[in-house]
Amino acid sequence: MEKTMATSLRLPMASSVPCSSSSSMPLKHRSFKIRCAANSISSAKIPMPPLNPKDPFLSKLASVAANNPDALFSRPQNSDMPPFLDIYDSPKLMATPAQVERSVSYNEHRPRRPPPDLPSLLLHGRIVYIGMPLVPAVTELVVAELMYLQWMDPKEPIYLYINSTGTTRDDEGFAIYDSMMQLKNEIHTVAVGAAIGQACLLLAAGTKGKRFMMPHSKAMIQQPRAASSGLMQASDVFIRAKEVLINRDTLVKLLAKHTENSEETVANVMRRPYYMDSTTAKEFGVIDKILWRGQEQIMADVSAPEVWDKNAGIRVADAI
């Protein structure tokens, strides 16, 4: 199933070539015949992911891709920074003298040049971006991309960027979570905006030591909510309420597991919506590191209070 879905995602990147219907095709042209068959299948329209036009991350990435696309592929191989996040620190990216082509030797299926559309550009950087609430269309796309990236290379990490307000349907968040747990790859999770409810669980479920958060991002955990009962009869309302309680207990257990807190602690803070900035999220165990580029150097350059007083000509009074 994984291979079939991954193949369907790969077909639109095939080059367009004229096909011949002749049945007397020489054996040496078999590869040409196979490519023709692939092109006939790729004519089927694959649904594009829903995009939020007001999303700041996508807007910034689209601007950089339009002005200087080569700059997106000059990232150092051994960088600790997840890909494409450095565009926030570089308003004007300068063109490099020569573009360094990333190695493709590890997998012959990887395209040498990415398709021009923005979702494929993210996928080429092994980025799965959740920039909307977890509706069924988003969940379907995210699960498919995770499976595709594992098929491309089961050893390279996958970067899950999150800016989502979660979902009112618990099965959407749990579907992505279960897919993450089944993958062989490391999953580096990054909160680039908001990680609310089920999205916060996905943020915490990343590989230990590889869970990041931008300085001004927000995370929040809360109890699952029941959808409007409308005119349902009493027995149906009871069944739905029971299912919500089961989902709440499951969410508490999973958050306790990934944040290394007790279930009682998680259950207590979830009684009401519990908001966390990047520092609080790190202390609670949701993330491992705050992505504040240059923070260490800034703090190292700050003078001690005694030095400030001395430079200002302030004398410290002796203790009485």
C-alpha positions in Angstrom: 0.0 0.0 0.0 2.8 2.4 0.9 4.6 1.8 -2.4 1.4 2.3 -4.4 0.6 5.6 -2.8 4.2 6.8 -3.0 4.3 5.9 -6.7 1.1 7.8 -7.3 2.7 10.9 -5.7 5.8 10.5 -7.8 4.2 10.2 -11.2 3.5 13.9 -11.8 7.2 14.7 -11.7 7.9 12.5 -14.8 8.9 14.3 -18.0 6.4 14.6 -20.7 7.3 12.6 -23.9 5.2 11.6 -26.8 3.8 8.0 -26.7 3.5 5.5 -29.4 0.7 3.0 -29.7 2.7 0.5 -31.9 2.7 -3.0 -30.6 5.9 -3.9 -32.4 8.2 -2.1 -30.0 11.8 -3.3 -30.0 13.2 -4.7 -26.8 15.8 -2.0 -26.5 13.1 0.6 -26.3 11.3 -1.1 -23.4 12.3 1.8 -21.0 10.7 4.3 -23.4 7.5 2.2 -23.4 7.4 2.1 -19.6 7.8 5.9 -19.5 4.9 6.3 -21.9 2.7 4.1 -19.6 3.7 6.3 -16.6 2.8 9.4 -18.5 -0.6 8.1 -19.3 -1.3 7.4 -15.6 0.0 10.8 -14.6 -2.6 12.5 -16.6 -5.0 11.9 -13.7 -5.3 15.0 -11.6 -3.9 14.6 -8.1 -5.6 16.9 -5.5 -3.4 19.7 -4.3 -3.1 20.3 -0.5 -5.2 23.1 0.9 -3.1 26.2 1.5 -3.8 29.2 3.7 -2.9 32.3 1.7 -2.3 34.3 4.9 0.1 31.8 6.4 3.3 33.8 7.2 5.7 30.8 6.8 4.3 29.9 3.3 4.3 33.6 2.2 7.9 34.1 3.2 9.0 30.8 1.6 7.1 31.7 -1.6 8.8 35.1 -1.8 12.2 33.6 -1.4 11.5 30.9 -3.9 10.3 33.5 -6.5 13.3 35.9 -6.0 16.2 33.5 -5.5 15.2 29.8 -5.6 18.9 28.6 -5.7 19.4 29.9 -2.2 16.9 27.3 -0.8 19.2 24.5 -1.8 22.5 25.8 -0.4 21.8 24.6 3.1 24.8 22.9 4.8 24.5 19.1 4.9 25.3 18.8 8.7 23.4 21.8 9.9 21.4 21.5 13.2 18.8 24.0 12.0 15.8 22.3 10.3 15.6 23.3 6.6 14.1 26.6 5.4 13.8 28.2 8.9 16.9 30.3 8.2 14.8 32.4 5.8 13.5 34.3 8.8 17.0 35.6 9.6 17.8 36.5 6.0 15.4 39.1 4.5 17.6 39.4 1.4 19.3 36.2 0.3 22.3 36.8 -1.9 22.9 34.5 -4.9 25.8 32.2 -4.5 28.6 32.0 -7.1 27.8 28.4 -7.9 25.0 26.2 -6.7 26.1 23.0 -4.9 24.0 20.1 -6.2 22.8 17.9 -3.3 23.8 14.3 -3.6 21.3 11.9 -5.0 23.4 8.8 -4.9 21.5 7.3 -1.9 18.3 6.9 -3.9 17.7 6.8 -7.6 14.1 7.7 -7.2 14.9 11.2 -5.9 14.3 13.9 -8.6 17.4 16.0 -9.5 15.4 19.2 -9.6 12.2 19.9 -7.6 8.9 20.7 -9.2 8.1 24.5 -9.2 5.0 24.4 -7.0 5.4 25.3 -3.3 4.0 22.0 -1.7 6.5 20.0 -3.9 9.3 22.4 -2.9 8.6 21.7 0.8 8.4 17.9 0.1 11.7 18.1 -1.7 13.2 19.5 1.5 11.6 16.5 3.4 9.2 18.9 5.1 5.7 18.0 6.0 3.9 21.3 6.8 0.7 21.4 8.8 -0.5 25.0 8.4 -4.2 24.5 8.9 -6.6 22.8 11.3 -6.6 19.1 11.2 -9.5 18.5 8.8 -9.8 15.2 6.9 -8.2 16.7 3.7 -5.1 17.8 5.7 -4.9 14.5 7.6 -5.0 12.5 4.3 -2.3 14.6 2.8 0.0 14.5 5.8 -0.2 10.7 6.2 0.5 10.3 2.5 3.5 12.6 2.6 4.9 10.7 5.6 4.6 7.4 3.8 6.1 8.9 0.7 9.2 10.3 2.5 9.8 7.0 4.2 9.7 5.2 0.9 12.1 7.8 -0.6 14.7 7.2 2.1 14.0 5.5 5.4 17.2 6.8 7.0 16.9 10.5 6.4 14.9 12.6 9.0 11.5 14.0 8.3 10.7 17.6 9.4 7.2 18.2 10.6 6.5 21.9 10.8 3.3 22.7 12.8 1.1 25.8 12.7 -2.3 24.4 13.5 -5.2 25.0 15.9 -5.9 21.3 16.1 -9.2 19.6 15.6 -12.6 18.8 17.2 -12.4 15.3 15.8 -9.9 13.2 17.8 -9.5 10.6 15.1 -7.8 13.1 12.8 -5.0 13.9 15.3 -4.6 10.2 16.3 -4.3 9.2 12.6 -1.3 11.4 12.1 0.2 10.3 15.5 -0.1 6.6 14.7 1.5 7.2 11.3 4.4 9.0 12.9 4.9 6.1 15.4 5.1 3.6 12.5 7.8 5.3 10.5 11.4 4.2 10.6 12.7 7.8 10.1 13.5 10.3 12.8 10.8 13.0 12.9 12.0 16.5 13.9 9.0 18.5 14.9 9.0 22.3 14.8 6.3 24.7 16.0 6.4 27.8 13.7 3.2 29.3 15.0 0.5 27.7 17.1 0.3 24.1 18.3 -3.1 23.7 19.9 -4.7 20.6 21.2 -4.0 17.6 19.0 -1.3 19.6 17.2 0.5 20.0 20.5 0.5 16.2 20.8 2.1 15.9 17.4 4.7 18.5 18.4 5.6 16.5 21.6 5.6 13.2 19.7 8.7 14.0 17.7 12.1 12.3 18.2 13.6 13.0 21.6 16.1 15.9 21.4 14.7 16.9 18.0 11.5 18.8 19.1 11.8 22.5 18.5 9.8 25.7 18.9 10.2 29.2 17.5 10.7 31.9 20.2 7.2 33.4 19.9 5.2 30.3 19.1 2.4 29.1 21.4 1.4 25.6 22.5 -1.8 24.7 24.3 -3.4 21.5 25.6 -7.0 21.1 26.5 -9.7 18.4 26.9 -11.4 17.1 23.8 -14.7 18.6 23.0 -18.0 16.9 22.0 -19.6 18.1 18.8 -23.1 19.6 19.0 -25.7 17.0 19.9 -28.5 18.8 18.0 -31.7 16.7 18.1 -30.0 13.4 19.0 -31.8 11.2 21.4 -30.6 10.7 24.9 -28.9 7.3 24.4 -26.9 8.7 21.4 -25.8 11.7 23.5 -24.6 9.3 26.2 -22.6 7.2 23.7 -20.9 10.3 22.2 -20.0 11.7 25.7 -18.5 8.3 26.6 -16.4 8.4 23.5 -15.1 11.9 24.3 -14.0 10.7 27.8 -12.2 7.8 26.3 -10.4 10.1 23.9 -9.5 12.4 26.8 -7.9 9.6 28.7 -6.0 8.5 25.6 -4.7 12.0 25.1 -3.6 12.3 28.7 -1.7 9.0 28.5 0.1 10.0 25.3 1.0 13.5 26.5 2.3 12.0 29.8 4.4 9.6 27.8 6.1 12.1 25.5 6.5 14.9 28.1 7.6 12.6 30.8 5.1 13.9 33.3 2.7 11.9 35.4 -0.8 11.3 34.1 -2.2 13.2 37.2 -0.1 16.2 36.3 -1.2 16.3 32.7 -4.9 15.7 33.7 -4.8 18.6 36.2 -3.4 21.2 33.8 -5.8 20.0 31.1 -8.9 20.8 33.3 -8.9 24.2 31.6 -7.0 25.3 28.4 -3.3 25.4 29.4 -1.3 27.8 27.2 2.5 27.6 27.0 5.1 29.9 25.5 8.3 28.4 24.2 10.0 28.6 27.7 7.1 27.0 29.5 6.7 24.3 26.8 10.4 23.4 27.3 10.0 23.2 31.0 6.8 21.0 30.7 8.6 18.6 28.3 6.7 19.4 25.1 9.9 20.5 23.3 13.6 20.1 23.8 15.0 23.4 22.3 14.0 26.9 21.4 15.1 27.9 17.9 16.5 31.3 18.7 19.4 31.8 16.3 22.2 33.7 18.0 20.7 33.6 21.4 23.8 32.0 23.0 26.2 34.6 21.5 23.9 37.5 22.6 23.8 36.2 26.2 27.5 35.7 26.2 28.1 39.3 25.1 26.0 40.7 27.9 28.2 42.3 30.6 27.8 41.5 34.3 25.9 43.9 36.5 29.1 45.0 38.3 30.6 45.9 34.9 27.6 48.0 34.0 27.8 49.8 37.3 31.5 50.5 36.9 31.2 51.8 33.4 28.3 54.1 34.6 30.4 55.5 37.4 28.2 54.0 40.1 29.8 53.0 43.4 28.4 50.2 45.4 27.8 51.2 49.0 29.5 49.1 51.7 27.2 47.0 53.7 26.1 48.6 57.0 
